[in-house]
Amino acid sequence: MSLLINLVIAAAIVGFAGYEIYKSVKRSKGSGCNACDYQCDTKEMLKQHSSKLN
C-alpha cells in the first residue's frame, strides 16, 4: 500500500513539474516571460557591460 502511495505522490510531483516547465516554455515562445516586462538591475548591468565591449 505504501508503494502505491509513493508512486501517486511521485507522479503528482513529476506531473506538476512538467506542467510548470510547459507553461514556462509556452510563455517564453510567446511575447516573453514576466522578467522581460520590467527593467531590473541585472538588465541594466548587462546593457552597460555590452556597451563597454562594443
C-alpha positions as CSV (number, residue, x, y, z in Angstrom):
1,M,0.0,0.0,0.0
2,S,2.8,2.4,0.8
3,L,4.4,1.7,-2.6
4,L,1.2,2.8,-4.3
5,I,1.0,6.0,-2.2
6,N,4.7,6.8,-3.0
7,L,4.0,6.3,-6.7
8,V,1.0,8.6,-6.6
9,I,3.0,11.3,-4.8
10,A,5.9,10.9,-7.2
11,A,3.6,11.1,-10.2
12,A,2.0,14.2,-8.8
13,I,5.4,15.9,-8.3
14,V,6.6,14.9,-11.8
15,G,3.3,16.0,-13.3
16,F,3.3,19.4,-11.6
17,A,7.0,20.0,-12.6
18,G,6.2,19.1,-16.2
19,Y,3.2,21.4,-16.2
20,E,5.3,24.3,-14.9
21,I,8.0,23.7,-17.5
22,Y,5.4,23.5,-20.2
23,K,3.9,26.9,-19.1
24,S,7.3,28.5,-18.9
25,V,8.3,27.3,-22.4
26,K,4.9,28.4,-23.8
27,R,5.2,31.8,-22.2
28,S,8.8,32.3,-23.4
29,K,7.9,31.4,-27.0
30,G,5.1,34.0,-27.0
31,S,5.5,37.6,-26.0
32,G,8.2,36.9,-23.4
33,C,8.4,35.9,-19.8
34,N,7.4,38.0,-16.9
35,A,11.0,39.1,-16.4
36,C,11.0,40.8,-19.8
37,D,8.3,43.2,-18.8
38,Y,10.4,45.4,-16.4
39,Q,13.9,46.8,-16.2
40,C,15.8,45.1,-13.4
41,D,19.3,45.8,-12.2
42,T,20.6,42.8,-14.0
43,K,19.4,44.0,-17.3
44,E,20.9,47.5,-16.7
45,M,24.3,45.9,-15.8
46,L,24.2,43.7,-18.9
47,K,23.5,46.8,-21.1
48,Q,26.4,48.7,-19.5
49,H,28.7,45.7,-19.9
50,S,27.6,45.2,-23.6
51,S,28.2,48.8,-24.4
52,K,31.8,48.7,-23.0
53,L,32.6,45.7,-25.1
54,N,31.5,47.3,-28.4
